[in-house]
Structure formats: structure tokens, C-alpha cells
Amino acid sequence: MNKSILIVDDNKSMTQTLAAILRSKSLEVHAAFCGNEAIHVLENHSPNYLLTDVKMPDMNGLTLFQNARRLHPDLITFFMTAYASDTLLQTGLAEGVRKVFIKPFDLEDLFLLL
């Protein structure tokens, strides 16, 4: 069974580029451009990983993580953000987010965790 990941970021070009790169690494990739769309994906799929932006217009990454965990308690979650210091990041890490990637980040660091 292939590993799968849900990528969530309101920057569509970043999401699409990251999805293409991860597909080339033999991952099954789902993409969403907002938190509500991500919840819909999670209601219909069970990815192994969630990689989500923290600052999004409709739902922040922490709220998405908390909702995703209710649907899939074993979902491994990573945050990505352009903001290095934020209480949302600290709360996410305290609640179980595995790692925060500061944009732009080295994809090799992500590959090692997947």
C-alpha cells in the first residue's frame, strides 16, 4: 500500500508544485486549497500524512489539525508557514504536530520524515 499525503495551502501554485514533486516520489497525493476543502477530502480519504499551511483565510492550520485528528486520530501532521514565531505553531506542537517547516523549506527534510 502506498503512503498518501494531503497537502493544504491557499497558495495554489505552491500546492500544485509540491503535489507534483511528492507524486514523483511515489506518494499518493491529495490537495486542498483551504481548510474546508481539506475536511471534505479527509471525510472521503484516509491519508497517512497531513501537510498544512498555518495561515489560511477560512480556517487556520491548527483548527484543521484538530478537526482532522477527530476524523483520523493516527494522522501524522506537519505544519508549514512563513511565520517562524506564532502561538498557533506552539499550540500545534504541544497537541501533536510532528514538525513545523518554515517556508521556504528543504524538501529533503520532508522526504526524510515521510
N, C-alpha and C positions, 0 to 999 in steps of 0.2 A: 504494500500500500504506500503510495506516495505521500509525502508530507504536504500539507497545504497551509497557506497563509492568507489572511485578509489584510489588505493594505488600505488605510483610510487617511485621506488628506484632501483638503479642499483645493489644493493646487493640482489641477488635473494633469498637467504635463509631467509633474514630478511623479504622480501616482502611476501614470501610464508607462513612464520610463522605468521606474523601479519594478513594476509588474513584468515588463519585458525581460529585464535582467534576471529576475528571480525565476521566470519560466525557463530561461536558458540554463538554469541550474537544476532543472527537472522538478521544480516545485509546482504544485497546483496553486494557482493564484486567483483570488477573488479581489475585486477592487471596489471601493466605495468612495464617494466624494463628499460625504457628510455623515454625521453620526446616525441620523435616522435611516439613511440608506444602509449603513453598516448593520444596524439592528435587524433590518429586513433580511440581509444576507445571512446573519447569524441564526435567524429563525428557520432558514432553509438549508443551511450547511453547517458542518462541524469542523472548522479548520483547527489545525494544531497550534497555530500562532496568530496573534493579532499585532500588527504594527500600525500604530495610530499617531497622528499629529495630536498635539495637545490643544492648540488654539484653533478652533473651527467656529463658524458662525452659528450653527444650530445647536451644537452640543459639544462641550469640551471633551478632551480625551479621557479625563478622569471619570466623568459621568458615563461615557461609552464603556470604559473598562468595568465599572461597577455593574452596569446592565449586562454586559457580555458575560461576566462571571456568573450571574444568576442563570443564564442560559447554558453556559458551558463552564462548570467550575474548574476544570483542568486546563483551560485555555491559557497558554503562555503568552504574556503580553509585554510588548516593548513600546515605549513612548519615543517619539521623535519631535524635536522642537528647535526653533531658532532662539529660544529664550533659555539661557543657562540656569537662571535662578527664578524659581516660581514655587509658590506653595502647592499648586496642583501637582507638580513633579514630586515634591517631598511626600505629599499625601499618597500619591500613587505608589511610590516605592515602599512606603510603610504598609500599604494594603496588599502588596504582592506583585507589582510591576517589576519585571526582572531587570530591566536596564533602560536608561534614557540615552538616546542618541542625539547629540547636538548637531543640527544641520549647519553646514554640510558635513556628512559623516562618511567614514571609510566603509565601503560596502563589505570589505573583508572582515571587519569586526562583526557585522551582521551574519555573514556566512558561517563564521566560527560558531555562533550560537545556534544556528539552525541545523 
